[in-house]
Amino acid sequence: MAEVKFSLNYSKPKPNAKKIIALWSAKGGVGKTSIAISLAYALSKEFNVGLFDADIDCPNIAEYLGINKKLMGSKKENRIYPIIKDGIRIVSMGNIYDDVVFWRGPMITQALKELLIHTEWGDVDFLVVDMPPGTSDVALTMMQEIRPDGVFLITTPSKMALKDLEKSKSFLKKFNIKLLGIVGNMCGDLFGNVEKALGCIPLSKEIAKRIEEGKPFNDLTDVFDMMVEKVKEV
């Protein structure tokens, strides 16, 4: 077994997971990572689940969950082996490089495909993908080549986030990717709610505490029950 290094070549067109579910937003800072982690934990009660951190240059999942191990792989078999925590198979660039990564677009998209495709996900029913914000290289690669089976769009009630939400919806429509639902985050009396959302996650001390502790919070709101039901329809 050896630490993962990128060879800049790949052969398989898709990861060996039954269904791919992405969480995405054109706007950053809306809470995609904590929601992706909590969705993975909610799904893991009934299914075999993988969790992939598609934010190549600024990964957060490993840090959030306190995973300090290095990803290992087999050069001979051309496989990467995920880290397993609480039964969930997890892959993040945060478990490969400790320092900042200075990569241009082609290198980032190549690393994305290699991590996704060469990982030995095993018998995974749902692969939850935490996508970075924006509509550039990673989003284009995911939608054009990986093609998730469904996407949740995450937003806050702020005007700027809602404006970027429309861009995200248009982006999915152009690539004919299924929108599973819009999930509002940090909702409530202070910032308001998100209209026509599948559900709104409240801004609460209990949820904030869980996030600071690096723990999922799917048991603190029924939004994740609604998300799981949507995923089952895929």
C-alpha distance (Angstrom), angle and dihedral (degrees) to the residues before:
residue distance angle dihedral
M1 . . .
A2 3.80 . .
E3 3.79 138.1 .
V4 3.79 113.1 -89.2
K5 3.79 118.0 -92.9
F6 3.78 124.6 175.6
S7 3.81 119.0 -114.6
L8 3.81 94.9 -173.6
N9 3.78 94.0 -127.6
Y10 3.77 134.0 92.3
S11 3.77 135.2 176.5
K12 3.81 110.0 -168.6
P13 3.82 119.5 77.9
K14 3.83 97.3 -146.9
P15 3.81 140.0 23.4
N16 3.80 116.1 -97.6
A17 3.81 93.4 -108.8
K18 3.81 124.0 117.0
K19 3.80 95.6 -132.2
I20 3.81 133.2 9.1
I21 3.80 119.1 -147.2
A22 3.80 117.8 -173.1
L23 3.79 130.1 -163.0
W24 3.76 112.0 -154.4
S25 3.79 148.3 157.8
A26 3.77 134.4 177.0
K27 3.82 85.9 -137.1
G28 3.79 122.4 72.5
G29 3.79 126.1 -138.9
V30 3.80 96.8 38.8
G31 3.81 96.6 119.1
K32 3.81 103.1 -100.5
T33 3.80 95.1 147.6
S34 3.80 97.6 53.5
I35 3.81 90.4 44.2
A36 3.83 92.6 47.9
I37 3.81 90.3 51.4
S38 3.79 92.5 47.6
L39 3.82 91.6 47.6
A40 3.81 90.1 51.4
Y41 3.81 90.0 52.4
A42 3.80 91.4 46.8
L43 3.82 91.5 51.5
S44 3.81 92.3 44.8
K45 3.81 89.7 69.1
E46 3.82 88.5 73.2
F47 3.82 107.4 12.9
N48 3.78 145.5 40.5
V49 3.79 104.5 -99.1
G50 3.78 138.1 -166.4
L51 3.80 124.9 -165.1
F52 3.79 120.3 -155.0
D53 3.80 125.6 -170.7
A54 3.81 104.1 -147.6
D55 3.79 92.7 -179.3
I56 3.80 94.9 103.0
D57 3.80 100.7 177.9
C58 3.83 99.2 34.5
P59 3.82 107.2 27.9
N60 3.81 118.6 177.5
I61 3.81 109.0 171.6
A62 3.81 95.9 83.6
E63 3.81 91.2 48.8
Y64 3.80 93.1 45.3
L65 3.80 93.4 51.9
G66 3.81 94.8 39.1
I67 3.80 93.9 -119.5
N68 3.80 108.7 160.7
K69 3.81 99.6 167.9
K70 3.79 122.1 111.6
L71 3.79 119.9 -118.0
M72 3.79 110.5 -109.8
G73 3.77 129.9 -152.4
S74 3.78 145.7 175.8
K75 3.80 115.6 -118.7
K76 3.80 90.4 -167.2
E77 3.79 93.5 53.7
N78 3.82 93.5 33.2
R79 3.78 89.9 -131.5
I80 3.80 136.0 135.4
Y81 3.79 119.3 -150.3
P82 3.81 118.4 -143.5
I83 3.77 123.9 -132.9
I84 3.80 111.3 -111.9
K85 3.80 119.5 -141.1
D86 3.80 122.4 170.1
G87 3.81 88.3 -13.5
I88 3.83 93.5 -56.2
R89 3.82 118.8 120.7
I90 3.81 107.5 -133.5
V91 3.82 132.5 -168.3
S92 3.80 123.6 179.2
M93 3.78 135.8 156.9
G94 3.80 84.1 -128.6
N95 3.81 85.9 75.4
I96 3.80 92.8 54.3
Y97 3.79 106.9 41.6
D98 3.80 125.7 32.1
D99 3.79 96.2 -169.4
V100 3.79 133.8 57.4
V101 3.82 115.4 -71.0
F102 3.82 118.0 -134.4
W103 3.79 101.9 -159.9
R104 3.78 132.4 147.4
G105 3.79 123.5 -135.1
P106 3.84 100.6 -85.4
M107 3.82 92.1 50.3
I108 3.80 91.5 48.5
T109 3.80 94.5 49.8
Q110 3.81 91.4 45.8
A111 3.82 91.3 52.1
L112 3.81 89.2 47.9
K113 3.80 92.8 54.3
E114 3.77 94.3 42.8
L115 3.79 93.6 50.6
L116 3.80 92.8 46.6
I117 3.78 98.2 43.0
H118 3.80 102.1 37.5
T119 3.80 96.5 45.1
E120 3.80 114.6 108.2
W121 3.79 94.9 -130.2
G122 3.78 92.8 171.2
D123 3.79 120.8 -157.2
V124 3.80 95.0 -14.3
D125 3.79 117.0 167.1
F126 3.79 95.1 -171.0
L127 3.79 129.6 19.0
V128 3.82 109.3 -159.4
V129 3.81 111.7 -153.7
D130 3.80 121.3 -159.5
M131 3.80 102.5 -155.1
P132 3.80 125.1 -160.3
P133 3.81 117.6 -115.7
G134 3.78 122.8 -93.6
T135 3.79 139.1 53.2
S136 3.80 100.7 -101.5
D137 3.83 134.4 95.4
V138 3.82 103.3 -27.4
A139 3.81 94.1 41.9
L140 3.81 91.5 47.6
T141 3.80 92.3 48.8
M142 3.80 92.4 48.2
M143 3.79 94.6 48.5
Q144 3.82 98.4 39.2
E145 3.81 102.3 38.1
I146 3.81 111.3 14.7
R147 3.82 94.3 33.7
P148 3.82 106.8 -166.8
D149 3.79 117.5 -134.8
G150 3.78 90.7 -127.4
V151 3.80 141.7 -3.8
F152 3.78 133.9 -147.3
L153 3.79 113.2 -153.9
I154 3.80 113.5 -145.2
T155 3.79 122.7 -154.4
T156 3.78 143.1 156.6
P157 3.82 122.9 -133.7
S158 3.84 92.3 -104.2
K159 3.81 118.1 120.5
M160 3.80 93.6 -121.8
A161 3.79 93.2 49.8
L162 3.80 91.7 48.1
K163 3.80 90.6 49.8
D164 3.81 90.6 52.6
L165 3.81 89.0 45.7
E166 3.80 88.5 66.7
K167 3.81 89.4 53.8
S168 3.79 89.7 51.6
K169 3.81 91.8 50.8
S170 3.79 91.2 49.3
F171 3.81 90.4 48.8
L172 3.82 92.6 54.2
K173 3.79 91.6 46.4
K174 3.79 92.4 53.5
F175 3.80 91.4 52.9
N176 3.83 93.3 41.1
I177 3.81 93.0 -122.2
K178 3.79 117.3 157.7
L179 3.80 115.9 -109.4
L180 3.80 107.5 -144.5
G181 3.77 93.8 -173.1
I182 3.77 148.1 -57.4
V183 3.80 115.7 -96.0
G184 3.79 119.5 -159.3
N185 3.79 118.1 -148.5
M186 3.82 132.8 -164.7
C187 3.80 90.4 20.4
G188 3.79 129.6 160.4
D189 3.77 142.8 79.3
L190 3.81 94.8 -30.6
F191 3.83 100.9 52.8
G192 3.80 103.2 10.5
N193 3.81 128.6 -128.0
V194 3.78 138.2 -71.4
E195 3.80 115.5 -107.4
K196 3.83 118.9 -131.8
A197 3.80 91.5 12.2
L198 3.79 122.7 148.0
G199 3.79 85.5 -128.6
C200 3.79 142.0 -26.6
I201 3.79 123.4 -126.5
P202 3.81 109.2 -144.1
L203 3.77 125.1 -125.9
S204 3.79 99.3 -117.6
K205 3.79 140.0 156.6
E206 3.81 90.9 -124.0
I207 3.81 93.3 56.2
A208 3.81 92.6 42.4
K209 3.81 89.5 52.5
R210 3.81 92.0 51.6
I211 3.80 90.9 50.2
E212 3.81 92.2 50.2
E213 3.81 88.8 49.8
G214 3.81 91.3 50.6
K215 3.79 94.0 -116.8
P216 3.82 133.0 132.4
F217 3.80 117.5 -107.0
N218 3.81 101.5 -161.8
D219 3.80 89.9 123.4
L220 3.82 93.0 58.8
T221 3.82 97.6 65.1
D222 3.81 135.3 31.6
V223 3.82 90.5 -135.3
F224 3.80 90.1 93.5
D225 3.81 91.4 54.3
M226 3.80 87.6 57.3
M227 3.80 91.5 46.7
V228 3.81 91.5 50.7
E229 3.81 90.8 52.1
K230 3.80 89.9 52.2
V231 3.80 90.9 49.3
K232 3.82 90.4 52.1
E233 3.81 88.7 58.2
V234 3.82 92.3 59.8
